[in-house]
Amino acid sequence: MDKITVSAKPLHEVLVAITGPAHYLNEIRALRNPPFNTDNPINILLAEYKTALDSSSKGRRPRRFASIKTDAVCGRPRSVETGDSCGRP
């Protein structure tokens, strides 16, 4: 699956939030959870993506996404080579 169709308005809202001031993105992220999540653009795009993924993978084995482990001290993703992300030897 290379391309999917999503709603223009939620996509526009998310792109404006990503490219705008940090508080735009923080606001829509904070409003993702109940009771505010009815028309949150992130939730709409995720639902449309999930629907497209489900419809394209019918009859196929479901995809599994690897979780990214983060360092407990600094919160950055761990390096594959060293297992460290905070610059420690």
Phi and psi restraints in degrees (range 20) as a CNS / XPLOR table:
assign (resid 1 and name C) (resid 2 and name N)
       (resid 2 and name CA) (resid 2 and name C) 1.0 -97.7 20.0 2
assign (resid 2 and name N) (resid 2 and name CA)
       (resid 2 and name C) (resid 3 and name N) 1.0 -35.1 20.0 2
assign (resid 2 and name C) (resid 3 and name N)
       (resid 3 and name CA) (resid 3 and name C) 1.0 -135.8 20.0 2
assign (resid 3 and name N) (resid 3 and name CA)
       (resid 3 and name C) (resid 4 and name N) 1.0 148.0 20.0 2
assign (resid 3 and name C) (resid 4 and name N)
       (resid 4 and name CA) (resid 4 and name C) 1.0 -134.7 20.0 2
assign (resid 4 and name N) (resid 4 and name CA)
       (resid 4 and name C) (resid 5 and name N) 1.0 161.9 20.0 2
assign (resid 4 and name C) (resid 5 and name N)
       (resid 5 and name CA) (resid 5 and name C) 1.0 -102.0 20.0 2
assign (resid 5 and name N) (resid 5 and name CA)
       (resid 5 and name C) (resid 6 and name N) 1.0 129.2 20.0 2
assign (resid 5 and name C) (resid 6 and name N)
       (resid 6 and name CA) (resid 6 and name C) 1.0 -129.4 20.0 2
assign (resid 6 and name N) (resid 6 and name CA)
       (resid 6 and name C) (resid 7 and name N) 1.0 164.5 20.0 2
assign (resid 6 and name C) (resid 7 and name N)
       (resid 7 and name CA) (resid 7 and name C) 1.0 -68.8 20.0 2
assign (resid 7 and name N) (resid 7 and name CA)
       (resid 7 and name C) (resid 8 and name N) 1.0 138.2 20.0 2
assign (resid 7 and name C) (resid 8 and name N)
       (resid 8 and name CA) (resid 8 and name C) 1.0 -69.3 20.0 2
assign (resid 8 and name N) (resid 8 and name CA)
       (resid 8 and name C) (resid 9 and name N) 1.0 -42.5 20.0 2
assign (resid 8 and name C) (resid 9 and name N)
       (resid 9 and name CA) (resid 9 and name C) 1.0 -63.5 20.0 2
assign (resid 9 and name N) (resid 9 and name CA)
       (resid 9 and name C) (resid 10 and name N) 1.0 -50.8 20.0 2
assign (resid 9 and name C) (resid 10 and name N)
       (resid 10 and name CA) (resid 10 and name C) 1.0 -62.5 20.0 2
assign (resid 10 and name N) (resid 10 and name CA)
       (resid 10 and name C) (resid 11 and name N) 1.0 -36.6 20.0 2
assign (resid 10 and name C) (resid 11 and name N)
       (resid 11 and name CA) (resid 11 and name C) 1.0 -63.2 20.0 2
assign (resid 11 and name N) (resid 11 and name CA)
       (resid 11 and name C) (resid 12 and name N) 1.0 -43.8 20.0 2
assign (resid 11 and name C) (resid 12 and name N)
       (resid 12 and name CA) (resid 12 and name C) 1.0 -60.5 20.0 2
assign (resid 12 and name N) (resid 12 and name CA)
       (resid 12 and name C) (resid 13 and name N) 1.0 -44.1 20.0 2
assign (resid 12 and name C) (resid 13 and name N)
       (resid 13 and name CA) (resid 13 and name C) 1.0 -62.3 20.0 2
assign (resid 13 and name N) (resid 13 and name CA)
       (resid 13 and name C) (resid 14 and name N) 1.0 -41.5 20.0 2
assign (resid 13 and name C) (resid 14 and name N)
       (resid 14 and name CA) (resid 14 and name C) 1.0 -68.9 20.0 2
assign (resid 14 and name N) (resid 14 and name CA)
       (resid 14 and name C) (resid 15 and name N) 1.0 -41.7 20.0 2
assign (resid 14 and name C) (resid 15 and name N)
       (resid 15 and name CA) (resid 15 and name C) 1.0 -65.0 20.0 2
assign (resid 15 and name N) (resid 15 and name CA)
       (resid 15 and name C) (resid 16 and name N) 1.0 -38.5 20.0 2
assign (resid 15 and name C) (resid 16 and name N)
       (resid 16 and name CA) (resid 16 and name C) 1.0 -64.1 20.0 2
assign (resid 16 and name N) (resid 16 and name CA)
       (resid 16 and name C) (resid 17 and name N) 1.0 -41.0 20.0 2
assign (resid 16 and name C) (resid 17 and name N)
       (resid 17 and name CA) (resid 17 and name C) 1.0 -66.1 20.0 2
assign (resid 17 and name N) (resid 17 and name CA)
       (resid 17 and name C) (resid 18 and name N) 1.0 -39.0 20.0 2
assign (resid 17 and name C) (resid 18 and name N)
       (resid 18 and name CA) (resid 18 and name C) 1.0 -68.7 20.0 2
assign (resid 18 and name N) (resid 18 and name CA)
       (resid 18 and name C) (resid 19 and name N) 1.0 -40.1 20.0 2
assign (resid 18 and name C) (resid 19 and name N)
       (resid 19 and name CA) (resid 19 and name C) 1.0 -90.8 20.0 2
assign (resid 19 and name N) (resid 19 and name CA)
       (resid 19 and name C) (resid 20 and name N) 1.0 -8.3 20.0 2
assign (resid 19 and name C) (resid 20 and name N)
       (resid 20 and name CA) (resid 20 and name C) 1.0 -94.9 20.0 2
assign (resid 20 and name N) (resid 20 and name CA)
       (resid 20 and name C) (resid 21 and name N) 1.0 -163.5 20.0 2
assign (resid 20 and name C) (resid 21 and name N)
       (resid 21 and name CA) (resid 21 and name C) 1.0 -60.9 20.0 2
assign (resid 21 and name N) (resid 21 and name CA)
       (resid 21 and name C) (resid 22 and name N) 1.0 151.3 20.0 2
assign (resid 21 and name C) (resid 22 and name N)
       (resid 22 and name CA) (resid 22 and name C) 1.0 -57.6 20.0 2
assign (resid 22 and name N) (resid 22 and name CA)
       (resid 22 and name C) (resid 23 and name N) 1.0 -31.8 20.0 2
assign (resid 22 and name C) (resid 23 and name N)
       (resid 23 and name CA) (resid 23 and name C) 1.0 -68.5 20.0 2
assign (resid 23 and name N) (resid 23 and name CA)
       (resid 23 and name C) (resid 24 and name N) 1.0 -22.4 20.0 2
assign (resid 23 and name C) (resid 24 and name N)
       (resid 24 and name CA) (resid 24 and name C) 1.0 -63.5 20.0 2
assign (resid 24 and name N) (resid 24 and name CA)
       (resid 24 and name C) (resid 25 and name N) 1.0 -49.3 20.0 2
assign (resid 24 and name C) (resid 25 and name N)
       (resid 25 and name CA) (resid 25 and name C) 1.0 -67.7 20.0 2
assign (resid 25 and name N) (resid 25 and name CA)
       (resid 25 and name C) (resid 26 and name N) 1.0 -40.6 20.0 2
assign (resid 25 and name C) (resid 26 and name N)
       (resid 26 and name CA) (resid 26 and name C) 1.0 -60.5 20.0 2
assign (resid 26 and name N) (resid 26 and name CA)
       (resid 26 and name C) (resid 27 and name N) 1.0 -37.9 20.0 2
assign (resid 26 and name C) (resid 27 and name N)
       (resid 27 and name CA) (resid 27 and name C) 1.0 -65.4 20.0 2
assign (resid 27 and name N) (resid 27 and name CA)
       (resid 27 and name C) (resid 28 and name N) 1.0 -48.8 20.0 2
assign (resid 27 and name C) (resid 28 and name N)
       (resid 28 and name CA) (resid 28 and name C) 1.0 -71.2 20.0 2
assign (resid 28 and name N) (resid 28 and name CA)
       (resid 28 and name C) (resid 29 and name N) 1.0 -28.0 20.0 2
assign (resid 28 and name C) (resid 29 and name N)
       (resid 29 and name CA) (resid 29 and name C) 1.0 -68.7 20.0 2
assign (resid 29 and name N) (resid 29 and name CA)
       (resid 29 and name C) (resid 30 and name N) 1.0 -41.0 20.0 2
assign (resid 29 and name C) (resid 30 and name N)
       (resid 30 and name CA) (resid 30 and name C) 1.0 -66.9 20.0 2
assign (resid 30 and name N) (resid 30 and name CA)
       (resid 30 and name C) (resid 31 and name N) 1.0 -30.9 20.0 2
assign (resid 30 and name C) (resid 31 and name N)
       (resid 31 and name CA) (resid 31 and name C) 1.0 -90.2 20.0 2
assign (resid 31 and name N) (resid 31 and name CA)
       (resid 31 and name C) (resid 32 and name N) 1.0 12.0 20.0 2
assign (resid 31 and name C) (resid 32 and name N)
       (resid 32 and name CA) (resid 32 and name C) 1.0 -73.3 20.0 2
assign (resid 32 and name N) (resid 32 and name CA)
       (resid 32 and name C) (resid 33 and name N) 1.0 -27.5 20.0 2
assign (resid 32 and name C) (resid 33 and name N)
       (resid 33 and name CA) (resid 33 and name C) 1.0 -90.0 20.0 2
assign (resid 33 and name N) (resid 33 and name CA)
       (resid 33 and name C) (resid 34 and name N) 1.0 156.7 20.0 2
assign (resid 33 and name C) (resid 34 and name N)
       (resid 34 and name CA) (resid 34 and name C) 1.0 -57.1 20.0 2
assign (resid 34 and name N) (resid 34 and name CA)
       (resid 34 and name C) (resid 35 and name N) 1.0 149.9 20.0 2
assign (resid 34 and name C) (resid 35 and name N)
       (resid 35 and name CA) (resid 35 and name C) 1.0 -91.0 20.0 2
assign (resid 35 and name N) (resid 35 and name CA)
       (resid 35 and name C) (resid 36 and name N) 1.0 11.3 20.0 2
assign (resid 35 and name C) (resid 36 and name N)
       (resid 36 and name CA) (resid 36 and name C) 1.0 -93.7 20.0 2
assign (resid 36 and name N) (resid 36 and name CA)
       (resid 36 and name C) (resid 37 and name N) 1.0 -4.8 20.0 2
assign (resid 36 and name C) (resid 37 and name N)
       (resid 37 and name CA) (resid 37 and name C) 1.0 -84.4 20.0 2
assign (resid 37 and name N) (resid 37 and name CA)
       (resid 37 and name C) (resid 38 and name N) 1.0 13.1 20.0 2
assign (resid 37 and name C) (resid 38 and name N)
       (resid 38 and name CA) (resid 38 and name C) 1.0 -64.4 20.0 2
assign (resid 38 and name N) (resid 38 and name CA)
       (resid 38 and name C) (resid 39 and name N) 1.0 -41.0 20.0 2
assign (resid 38 and name C) (resid 39 and name N)
       (resid 39 and name CA) (resid 39 and name C) 1.0 -130.2 20.0 2
assign (resid 39 and name N) (resid 39 and name CA)
       (resid 39 and name C) (resid 40 and name N) 1.0 34.0 20.0 2
assign (resid 39 and name C) (resid 40 and name N)
       (resid 40 and name CA) (resid 40 and name C) 1.0 -70.0 20.0 2
assign (resid 40 and name N) (resid 40 and name CA)
       (resid 40 and name C) (resid 41 and name N) 1.0 130.0 20.0 2
assign (resid 40 and name C) (resid 41 and name N)
       (resid 41 and name CA) (resid 41 and name C) 1.0 -62.0 20.0 2
assign (resid 41 and name N) (resid 41 and name CA)
       (resid 41 and name C) (resid 42 and name N) 1.0 -33.2 20.0 2
assign (resid 41 and name C) (resid 42 and name N)
       (resid 42 and name CA) (resid 42 and name C) 1.0 -65.0 20.0 2
assign (resid 42 and name N) (resid 42 and name CA)
       (resid 42 and name C) (resid 43 and name N) 1.0 -46.0 20.0 2
assign (resid 42 and name C) (resid 43 and name N)
       (resid 43 and name CA) (resid 43 and name C) 1.0 -63.9 20.0 2
assign (resid 43 and name N) (resid 43 and name CA)
       (resid 43 and name C) (resid 44 and name N) 1.0 -38.6 20.0 2
assign (resid 43 and name C) (resid 44 and name N)
       (resid 44 and name CA) (resid 44 and name C) 1.0 -62.6 20.0 2
assign (resid 44 and name N) (resid 44 and name CA)
       (resid 44 and name C) (resid 45 and name N) 1.0 -47.8 20.0 2
assign (resid 44 and name C) (resid 45 and name N)
       (resid 45 and name CA) (resid 45 and name C) 1.0 -64.9 20.0 2
assign (resid 45 and name N) (resid 45 and name CA)
       (resid 45 and name C) (resid 46 and name N) 1.0 -39.4 20.0 2
assign (resid 45 and name C) (resid 46 and name N)
       (resid 46 and name CA) (resid 46 and name C) 1.0 -64.1 20.0 2
assign (resid 46 and name N) (resid 46 and name CA)
       (resid 46 and name C) (resid 47 and name N) 1.0 -41.0 20.0 2
assign (resid 46 and name C) (resid 47 and name N)
       (resid 47 and name CA) (resid 47 and name C) 1.0 -64.6 20.0 2
assign (resid 47 and name N) (resid 47 and name CA)
       (resid 47 and name C) (resid 48 and name N) 1.0 -41.5 20.0 2
assign (resid 47 and name C) (resid 48 and name N)
       (resid 48 and name CA) (resid 48 and name C) 1.0 -67.0 20.0 2
assign (resid 48 and name N) (resid 48 and name CA)
       (resid 48 and name C) (resid 49 and name N) 1.0 -38.5 20.0 2
assign (resid 48 and name C) (resid 49 and name N)
       (resid 49 and name CA) (resid 49 and name C) 1.0 -64.5 20.0 2
assign (resid 49 and name N) (resid 49 and name CA)
       (resid 49 and name C) (resid 50 and name N) 1.0 -44.9 20.0 2
assign (resid 49 and name C) (resid 50 and name N)
       (resid 50 and name CA) (resid 50 and name C) 1.0 -62.2 20.0 2
assign (resid 50 and name N) (resid 50 and name CA)
       (resid 50 and name C) (resid 51 and name N) 1.0 -41.1 20.0 2
assign (resid 50 and name C) (resid 51 and name N)
       (resid 51 and name CA) (resid 51 and name C) 1.0 -62.2 20.0 2
assign (resid 51 and name N) (resid 51 and name CA)
       (resid 51 and name C) (resid 52 and name N) 1.0 -45.0 20.0 2
assign (resid 51 and name C) (resid 52 and name N)
       (resid 52 and name CA) (resid 52 and name C) 1.0 -64.1 20.0 2
assign (resid 52 and name N) (resid 52 and name CA)
       (resid 52 and name C) (resid 53 and name N) 1.0 -40.9 20.0 2
assign (resid 52 and name C) (resid 53 and name N)
       (resid 53 and name CA) (resid 53 and name C) 1.0 -65.5 20.0 2
assign (resid 53 and name N) (resid 53 and name CA)
       (resid 53 and name C) (resid 54 and name N) 1.0 -43.6 20.0 2
assign (resid 53 and name C) (resid 54 and name N)
       (resid 54 and name CA) (resid 54 and name C) 1.0 -62.8 20.0 2
assign (resid 54 and name N) (resid 54 and name CA)
       (resid 54 and name C) (resid 55 and name N) 1.0 -42.1 20.0 2
assign (resid 54 and name C) (resid 55 and name N)
       (resid 55 and name CA) (resid 55 and name C) 1.0 -71.7 20.0 2
assign (resid 55 and name N) (resid 55 and name CA)
       (resid 55 and name C) (resid 56 and name N) 1.0 -30.5 20.0 2
assign (resid 55 and name C) (resid 56 and name N)
       (resid 56 and name CA) (resid 56 and name C) 1.0 -81.4 20.0 2
assign (resid 56 and name N) (resid 56 and name CA)
       (resid 56 and name C) (resid 57 and name N) 1.0 -19.7 20.0 2
assign (resid 56 and name C) (resid 57 and name N)
       (resid 57 and name CA) (resid 57 and name C) 1.0 -105.4 20.0 2
assign (resid 57 and name N) (resid 57 and name CA)
       (resid 57 and name C) (resid 58 and name N) 1.0 14.6 20.0 2
assign (resid 57 and name C) (resid 58 and name N)
       (resid 58 and name CA) (resid 58 and name C) 1.0 -62.9 20.0 2
assign (resid 58 and name N) (resid 58 and name CA)
       (resid 58 and name C) (resid 59 and name N) 1.0 131.7 20.0 2
assign (resid 58 and name C) (resid 59 and name N)
       (resid 59 and name CA) (resid 59 and name C) 1.0 84.3 20.0 2
assign (resid 59 and name N) (resid 59 and name CA)
       (resid 59 and name C) (resid 60 and name N) 1.0 -6.3 20.0 2
assign (resid 59 and name C) (resid 60 and name N)
       (resid 60 and name CA) (resid 60 and name C) 1.0 -107.0 20.0 2
assign (resid 60 and name N) (resid 60 and name CA)
       (resid 60 and name C) (resid 61 and name N) 1.0 164.7 20.0 2
assign (resid 60 and name C) (resid 61 and name N)
       (resid 61 and name CA) (resid 61 and name C) 1.0 -71.2 20.0 2
assign (resid 61 and name N) (resid 61 and name CA)
       (resid 61 and name C) (resid 62 and name N) 1.0 135.0 20.0 2
assign (resid 61 and name C) (resid 62 and name N)
       (resid 62 and name CA) (resid 62 and name C) 1.0 -63.1 20.0 2
assign (resid 62 and name N) (resid 62 and name CA)
       (resid 62 and name C) (resid 63 and name N) 1.0 146.4 20.0 2
assign (resid 62 and name C) (resid 63 and name N)
       (resid 63 and name CA) (resid 63 and name C) 1.0 -75.0 20.0 2
assign (resid 63 and name N) (resid 63 and name CA)
       (resid 63 and name C) (resid 64 and name N) 1.0 147.4 20.0 2
assign (resid 63 and name C) (resid 64 and name N)
       (resid 64 and name CA) (resid 64 and name C) 1.0 -121.6 20.0 2
assign (resid 64 and name N) (resid 64 and name CA)
       (resid 64 and name C) (resid 65 and name N) 1.0 129.6 20.0 2
assign (resid 64 and name C) (resid 65 and name N)
       (resid 65 and name CA) (resid 65 and name C) 1.0 -101.2 20.0 2
assign (resid 65 and name N) (resid 65 and name CA)
       (resid 65 and name C) (resid 66 and name N) 1.0 132.5 20.0 2
assign (resid 65 and name C) (resid 66 and name N)
       (resid 66 and name CA) (resid 66 and name C) 1.0 -74.2 20.0 2
assign (resid 66 and name N) (resid 66 and name CA)
       (resid 66 and name C) (resid 67 and name N) 1.0 140.4 20.0 2
assign (resid 66 and name C) (resid 67 and name N)
       (resid 67 and name CA) (resid 67 and name C) 1.0 -82.5 20.0 2
assign (resid 67 and name N) (resid 67 and name CA)
       (resid 67 and name C) (resid 68 and name N) 1.0 147.5 20.0 2
assign (resid 67 and name C) (resid 68 and name N)
       (resid 68 and name CA) (resid 68 and name C) 1.0 -96.4 20.0 2
assign (resid 68 and name N) (resid 68 and name CA)
       (resid 68 and name C) (resid 69 and name N) 1.0 121.8 20.0 2
assign (resid 68 and name C) (resid 69 and name N)
       (resid 69 and name CA) (resid 69 and name C) 1.0 -84.9 20.0 2
assign (resid 69 and name N) (resid 69 and name CA)
       (resid 69 and name C) (resid 70 and name N) 1.0 135.3 20.0 2
assign (resid 69 and name C) (resid 70 and name N)
       (resid 70 and name CA) (resid 70 and name C) 1.0 -113.5 20.0 2
assign (resid 70 and name N) (resid 70 and name CA)
       (resid 70 and name C) (resid 71 and name N) 1.0 154.1 20.0 2
assign (resid 70 and name C) (resid 71 and name N)
       (resid 71 and name CA) (resid 71 and name C) 1.0 -73.9 20.0 2
assign (resid 71 and name N) (resid 71 and name CA)
       (resid 71 and name C) (resid 72 and name N) 1.0 133.6 20.0 2
assign (resid 71 and name C) (resid 72 and name N)
       (resid 72 and name CA) (resid 72 and name C) 1.0 -68.5 20.0 2
assign (resid 72 and name N) (resid 72 and name CA)
       (resid 72 and name C) (resid 73 and name N) 1.0 -24.5 20.0 2
assign (resid 72 and name C) (resid 73 and name N)
       (resid 73 and name CA) (resid 73 and name C) 1.0 -81.8 20.0 2
assign (resid 73 and name N) (resid 73 and name CA)
       (resid 73 and name C) (resid 74 and name N) 1.0 -52.2 20.0 2
assign (resid 73 and name C) (resid 74 and name N)
       (resid 74 and name CA) (resid 74 and name C) 1.0 -109.7 20.0 2
assign (resid 74 and name N) (resid 74 and name CA)
       (resid 74 and name C) (resid 75 and name N) 1.0 -10.0 20.0 2
assign (resid 74 and name C) (resid 75 and name N)
       (resid 75 and name CA) (resid 75 and name C) 1.0 79.9 20.0 2
assign (resid 75 and name N) (resid 75 and name CA)
       (resid 75 and name C) (resid 76 and name N) 1.0 4.2 20.0 2
assign (resid 75 and name C) (resid 76 and name N)
       (resid 76 and name CA) (resid 76 and name C) 1.0 -87.1 20.0 2
assign (resid 76 and name N) (resid 76 and name CA)
       (resid 76 and name C) (resid 77 and name N) 1.0 155.3 20.0 2
assign (resid 76 and name C) (resid 77 and name N)
       (resid 77 and name CA) (resid 77 and name C) 1.0 -60.8 20.0 2
assign (resid 77 and name N) (resid 77 and name CA)
       (resid 77 and name C) (resid 78 and name N) 1.0 142.5 20.0 2
assign (resid 77 and name C) (resid 78 and name N)
       (resid 78 and name CA) (resid 78 and name C) 1.0 -75.1 20.0 2
assign (resid 78 and name N) (resid 78 and name CA)
       (resid 78 and name C) (resid 79 and name N) 1.0 145.9 20.0 2
assign (resid 78 and name C) (resid 79 and name N)
       (resid 79 and name CA) (resid 79 and name C) 1.0 -73.8 20.0 2
assign (resid 79 and name N) (resid 79 and name CA)
       (resid 79 and name C) (resid 80 and name N) 1.0 140.2 20.0 2
assign (resid 79 and name C) (resid 80 and name N)
       (resid 80 and name CA) (resid 80 and name C) 1.0 -69.1 20.0 2
assign (resid 80 and name N) (resid 80 and name CA)
       (resid 80 and name C) (resid 81 and name N) 1.0 -38.2 20.0 2
assign (resid 80 and name C) (resid 81 and name N)
       (resid 81 and name CA) (resid 81 and name C) 1.0 -70.9 20.0 2
assign (resid 81 and name N) (resid 81 and name CA)
       (resid 81 and name C) (resid 82 and name N) 1.0 -49.4 20.0 2
assign (resid 81 and name C) (resid 82 and name N)
       (resid 82 and name CA) (resid 82 and name C) 1.0 -103.4 20.0 2
assign (resid 82 and name N) (resid 82 and name CA)
       (resid 82 and name C) (resid 83 and name N) 1.0 -17.8 20.0 2
assign (resid 82 and name C) (resid 83 and name N)
       (resid 83 and name CA) (resid 83 and name C) 1.0 78.6 20.0 2
assign (resid 83 and name N) (resid 83 and name CA)
       (resid 83 and name C) (resid 84 and name N) 1.0 7.0 20.0 2
assign (resid 83 and name C) (resid 84 and name N)
       (resid 84 and name CA) (resid 84 and name C) 1.0 -125.2 20.0 2
assign (resid 84 and name N) (resid 84 and name CA)
       (resid 84 and name C) (resid 85 and name N) 1.0 150.7 20.0 2
assign (resid 84 and name C) (resid 85 and name N)
       (resid 85 and name CA) (resid 85 and name C) 1.0 -127.0 20.0 2
assign (resid 85 and name N) (resid 85 and name CA)
       (resid 85 and name C) (resid 86 and name N) 1.0 -7.3 20.0 2
assign (resid 85 and name C) (resid 86 and name N)
       (resid 86 and name CA) (resid 86 and name C) 1.0 -101.5 20.0 2
assign (resid 86 and name N) (resid 86 and name CA)
       (resid 86 and name C) (resid 87 and name N) 1.0 10.7 20.0 2
assign (resid 86 and name C) (resid 87 and name N)
       (resid 87 and name CA) (resid 87 and name C) 1.0 81.3 20.0 2
assign (resid 87 and name N) (resid 87 and name CA)
       (resid 87 and name C) (resid 88 and name N) 1.0 14.8 20.0 2
assign (resid 87 and name C) (resid 88 and name N)
       (resid 88 and name CA) (resid 88 and name C) 1.0 -81.4 20.0 2
assign (resid 88 and name N) (resid 88 and name CA)
       (resid 88 and name C) (resid 89 and name N) 1.0 148.3 20.0 2
